[in-house]
Amino acid sequence: MSSKRRKILAADSSHRGGSDSGIIIRLSDLPVEPLTHVTSYLAPPSRALFDVALNFDAKPSSADSSSGSWAIAGNDWDALDFGDIEKDLAAKLTDDDISGVLVCIDA
């Protein structure tokens, strides 16, 4: 663990008046509606990748990809253009990432 992380955890536990309680809050624990609003400012492929990243442990079927937490990417997909993604990020995409996006948008 980095020293910066240790300092943050130490400051947080002293602020709460106790030791680290083990509570972990993840971005994926937030309600879908605010995340959908925030991601509306992203390019469509980035929005789909964000959705996949939030649900990295889920294996959606095409039947449930437009509901629940998979709704962030939306369902208005006529075309998917990975050219809208920064070159550095596009170079790091794996087959699993692209497969997740295709399932997410129900392609």
PyRosetta script that sets phi, psi and omega in degrees:
from pyrosetta import init, pose_from_sequence

init()
pose = pose_from_sequence("MSSKRRKILAADSSHRGGSDSGIIIRLSDLPVEPLTHVTSYLAPPSRALFDVALNFDAKPSSADSSSGSWAIAGNDWDALDFGDIEKDLAAKLTDDDISGVLVCIDA")
pose.set_psi(1, 137.0)
pose.set_omega(1, -177.7)
pose.set_phi(2, -70.8)
pose.set_psi(2, 156.8)
pose.set_omega(2, -179.5)
pose.set_phi(3, -65.6)
pose.set_psi(3, -33.6)
pose.set_omega(3, 178.0)
pose.set_phi(4, -63.2)
pose.set_psi(4, -43.8)
pose.set_omega(4, 179.3)
pose.set_phi(5, -63.4)
pose.set_psi(5, -40.9)
pose.set_omega(5, 178.4)
pose.set_phi(6, -61.9)
pose.set_psi(6, -40.7)
pose.set_omega(6, 179.4)
pose.set_phi(7, -64.8)
pose.set_psi(7, -41.1)
pose.set_omega(7, 179.5)
pose.set_phi(8, -65.2)
pose.set_psi(8, -44.7)
pose.set_omega(8, 178.6)
pose.set_phi(9, -64.0)
pose.set_psi(9, -40.1)
pose.set_omega(9, 179.2)
pose.set_phi(10, -65.1)
pose.set_psi(10, -44.2)
pose.set_omega(10, 179.1)
pose.set_phi(11, -64.5)
pose.set_psi(11, -39.9)
pose.set_omega(11, -179.7)
pose.set_phi(12, -66.4)
pose.set_psi(12, -44.3)
pose.set_omega(12, -178.2)
pose.set_phi(13, -69.8)
pose.set_psi(13, -33.7)
pose.set_omega(13, 177.6)
pose.set_phi(14, -72.5)
pose.set_psi(14, -31.5)
pose.set_omega(14, 178.3)
pose.set_phi(15, -67.4)
pose.set_psi(15, -36.1)
pose.set_omega(15, -180.0)
pose.set_phi(16, -82.0)
pose.set_psi(16, -8.9)
pose.set_omega(16, 178.0)
pose.set_phi(17, 80.9)
pose.set_psi(17, 22.7)
pose.set_omega(17, -180.0)
pose.set_phi(18, -163.2)
pose.set_psi(18, -172.5)
pose.set_omega(18, 179.0)
pose.set_phi(19, -84.0)
pose.set_psi(19, 172.1)
pose.set_omega(19, -179.7)
pose.set_phi(20, -59.2)
pose.set_psi(20, 120.3)
pose.set_omega(20, -175.6)
pose.set_phi(21, -83.0)
pose.set_psi(21, -5.7)
pose.set_omega(21, 178.8)
pose.set_phi(22, 83.0)
pose.set_psi(22, 9.5)
pose.set_omega(22, 178.9)
pose.set_phi(23, -78.0)
pose.set_psi(23, 124.7)
pose.set_omega(23, 178.4)
pose.set_phi(24, -119.7)
pose.set_psi(24, 121.6)
pose.set_omega(24, 177.4)
pose.set_phi(25, -107.9)
pose.set_psi(25, 123.2)
pose.set_omega(25, -179.0)
pose.set_phi(26, -106.7)
pose.set_psi(26, 155.6)
pose.set_omega(26, 177.4)
pose.set_phi(27, -58.3)
pose.set_psi(27, -34.8)
pose.set_omega(27, -179.6)
pose.set_phi(28, -70.1)
pose.set_psi(28, -10.1)
pose.set_omega(28, 177.1)
pose.set_phi(29, -82.3)
pose.set_psi(29, -12.5)
pose.set_omega(29, 179.6)
pose.set_phi(30, -73.0)
pose.set_psi(30, 154.8)
pose.set_omega(30, 176.4)
pose.set_phi(31, -61.4)
pose.set_psi(31, 152.6)
pose.set_omega(31, -176.3)
pose.set_phi(32, -67.5)
pose.set_psi(32, -36.8)
pose.set_omega(32, -173.5)
pose.set_phi(33, -58.8)
pose.set_psi(33, -49.7)
pose.set_omega(33, 178.6)
pose.set_phi(34, -65.3)
pose.set_psi(34, -35.9)
pose.set_omega(34, 178.5)
pose.set_phi(35, -65.5)
pose.set_psi(35, -38.4)
pose.set_omega(35, 177.9)
pose.set_phi(36, -63.3)
pose.set_psi(36, -42.1)
pose.set_omega(36, 179.0)
pose.set_phi(37, -64.5)
pose.set_psi(37, -45.9)
pose.set_omega(37, -178.9)
pose.set_phi(38, -63.2)
pose.set_psi(38, -42.3)
pose.set_omega(38, -177.5)
pose.set_phi(39, -75.7)
pose.set_psi(39, -9.1)
pose.set_omega(39, 177.2)
pose.set_phi(40, -64.6)
pose.set_psi(40, -16.6)
pose.set_omega(40, 177.8)
pose.set_phi(41, -86.7)
pose.set_psi(41, -6.1)
pose.set_omega(41, 179.6)
pose.set_phi(42, -89.0)
pose.set_psi(42, 157.3)
pose.set_omega(42, 171.8)
pose.set_phi(43, -63.9)
pose.set_psi(43, 146.7)
pose.set_omega(43, -176.3)
pose.set_phi(44, -50.3)
pose.set_psi(44, -46.5)
pose.set_omega(44, 178.9)
pose.set_phi(45, -63.6)
pose.set_psi(45, -34.6)
pose.set_omega(45, 177.8)
pose.set_phi(46, -67.2)
pose.set_psi(46, -36.8)
pose.set_omega(46, 177.6)
pose.set_phi(47, -63.6)
pose.set_psi(47, -42.1)
pose.set_omega(47, 178.7)
pose.set_phi(48, -66.9)
pose.set_psi(48, -41.2)
pose.set_omega(48, 177.7)
pose.set_phi(49, -64.7)
pose.set_psi(49, -37.3)
pose.set_omega(49, 176.7)
pose.set_phi(50, -62.5)
pose.set_psi(50, -43.5)
pose.set_omega(50, 178.5)
pose.set_phi(51, -60.7)
pose.set_psi(51, -44.4)
pose.set_omega(51, 178.7)
pose.set_phi(52, -63.8)
pose.set_psi(52, -41.3)
pose.set_omega(52, -179.6)
pose.set_phi(53, -63.9)
pose.set_psi(53, -37.7)
pose.set_omega(53, 178.5)
pose.set_phi(54, -68.5)
pose.set_psi(54, -28.5)
pose.set_omega(54, -175.2)
pose.set_phi(55, -114.0)
pose.set_psi(55, 36.1)
pose.set_omega(55, -173.4)
pose.set_phi(56, -60.4)
pose.set_psi(56, -25.0)
pose.set_omega(56, -179.1)
pose.set_phi(57, -96.7)
pose.set_psi(57, -4.4)
pose.set_omega(57, 179.5)
pose.set_phi(58, -91.2)
pose.set_psi(58, 147.6)
pose.set_omega(58, 176.6)
pose.set_phi(59, -120.0)
pose.set_psi(59, 85.6)
pose.set_omega(59, -175.9)
pose.set_phi(60, -73.4)
pose.set_psi(60, 150.7)
pose.set_omega(60, 169.6)
pose.set_phi(61, -96.0)
pose.set_psi(61, 166.5)
pose.set_omega(61, -179.3)
pose.set_phi(62, -63.8)
pose.set_psi(62, -21.8)
pose.set_omega(62, -178.9)
pose.set_phi(63, -71.5)
pose.set_psi(63, -31.2)
pose.set_omega(63, -176.6)
pose.set_phi(64, -111.0)
pose.set_psi(64, 11.5)
pose.set_omega(64, -175.8)
pose.set_phi(65, -75.0)
pose.set_psi(65, -13.1)
pose.set_omega(65, -179.6)
pose.set_phi(66, -105.7)
pose.set_psi(66, 11.1)
pose.set_omega(66, -179.6)
pose.set_phi(67, -130.5)
pose.set_psi(67, 164.8)
pose.set_omega(67, 177.2)
pose.set_phi(68, 63.6)
pose.set_psi(68, -140.7)
pose.set_omega(68, -175.3)
pose.set_phi(69, -71.1)
pose.set_psi(69, -14.6)
pose.set_omega(69, 178.2)
pose.set_phi(70, -83.7)
pose.set_psi(70, 3.6)
pose.set_omega(70, -177.7)
pose.set_phi(71, -80.5)
pose.set_psi(71, -7.4)
pose.set_omega(71, -176.3)
pose.set_phi(72, -61.9)
pose.set_psi(72, -39.5)
pose.set_omega(72, -178.8)
pose.set_phi(73, -70.6)
pose.set_psi(73, -19.6)
pose.set_omega(73, -179.1)
pose.set_phi(74, 82.8)
pose.set_psi(74, -178.8)
pose.set_omega(74, -177.9)
pose.set_phi(75, -131.1)
pose.set_psi(75, 15.3)
pose.set_omega(75, 179.1)
pose.set_phi(76, -100.5)
pose.set_psi(76, 76.5)
pose.set_omega(76, -174.6)
pose.set_phi(77, -119.4)
pose.set_psi(77, 96.2)
pose.set_omega(77, 173.3)
pose.set_phi(78, -86.3)
pose.set_psi(78, -37.4)
pose.set_omega(78, -179.3)
pose.set_phi(79, -146.9)
pose.set_psi(79, 148.6)
pose.set_omega(79, 176.6)
pose.set_phi(80, -119.1)
pose.set_psi(80, 114.3)
pose.set_omega(80, -176.8)
pose.set_phi(81, -114.8)
pose.set_psi(81, 103.6)
pose.set_omega(81, 178.8)
pose.set_phi(82, -71.6)
pose.set_psi(82, -3.2)
pose.set_omega(82, 175.0)
pose.set_phi(83, -68.2)
pose.set_psi(83, -16.8)
pose.set_omega(83, 177.7)
pose.set_phi(84, -79.3)
pose.set_psi(84, -6.5)
pose.set_omega(84, -178.8)
pose.set_phi(85, -94.7)
pose.set_psi(85, 143.4)
pose.set_omega(85, 178.0)
pose.set_phi(86, -57.5)
pose.set_psi(86, 143.7)
pose.set_omega(86, -176.1)
pose.set_phi(87, -58.8)
pose.set_psi(87, -38.4)
pose.set_omega(87, -179.4)
pose.set_phi(88, -62.5)
pose.set_psi(88, -42.4)
pose.set_omega(88, 179.5)
pose.set_phi(89, -70.9)
pose.set_psi(89, -43.9)
pose.set_omega(89, -179.2)
pose.set_phi(90, -58.6)
pose.set_psi(90, -35.8)
pose.set_omega(90, -179.6)
pose.set_phi(91, -68.2)
pose.set_psi(91, -23.9)
pose.set_omega(91, -177.9)
pose.set_phi(92, -92.3)
pose.set_psi(92, -6.1)
pose.set_omega(92, -178.5)
pose.set_phi(93, -67.3)
pose.set_psi(93, 137.2)
pose.set_omega(93, 177.6)
pose.set_phi(94, -101.9)
pose.set_psi(94, 172.0)
pose.set_omega(94, 175.9)
pose.set_phi(95, -60.4)
pose.set_psi(95, -37.0)
pose.set_omega(95, 178.5)
pose.set_phi(96, -64.6)
pose.set_psi(96, -38.8)
pose.set_omega(96, 177.9)
pose.set_phi(97, -61.6)
pose.set_psi(97, -48.3)
pose.set_omega(97, -178.2)
pose.set_phi(98, -67.0)
pose.set_psi(98, -40.2)
pose.set_omega(98, 176.5)
pose.set_phi(99, -61.2)
pose.set_psi(99, -42.6)
pose.set_omega(99, 178.0)
pose.set_phi(100, -61.3)
pose.set_psi(100, -40.9)
pose.set_omega(100, 178.3)
pose.set_phi(101, -64.5)
pose.set_psi(101, -44.7)
pose.set_omega(101, -178.7)
pose.set_phi(102, -63.2)
pose.set_psi(102, -38.6)
pose.set_omega(102, 177.0)
pose.set_phi(103, -70.1)
pose.set_psi(103, -40.5)
pose.set_omega(103, -178.2)
pose.set_phi(104, -59.5)
pose.set_psi(104, -42.1)
pose.set_omega(104, -178.1)
pose.set_phi(105, -91.6)
pose.set_psi(105, 5.4)
pose.set_omega(105, 177.9)
pose.set_phi(106, 59.2)
pose.set_psi(106, 47.6)
pose.set_omega(106, -178.9)
pose.set_phi(107, -85.0)
pose.dump_pdb("model.pdb")
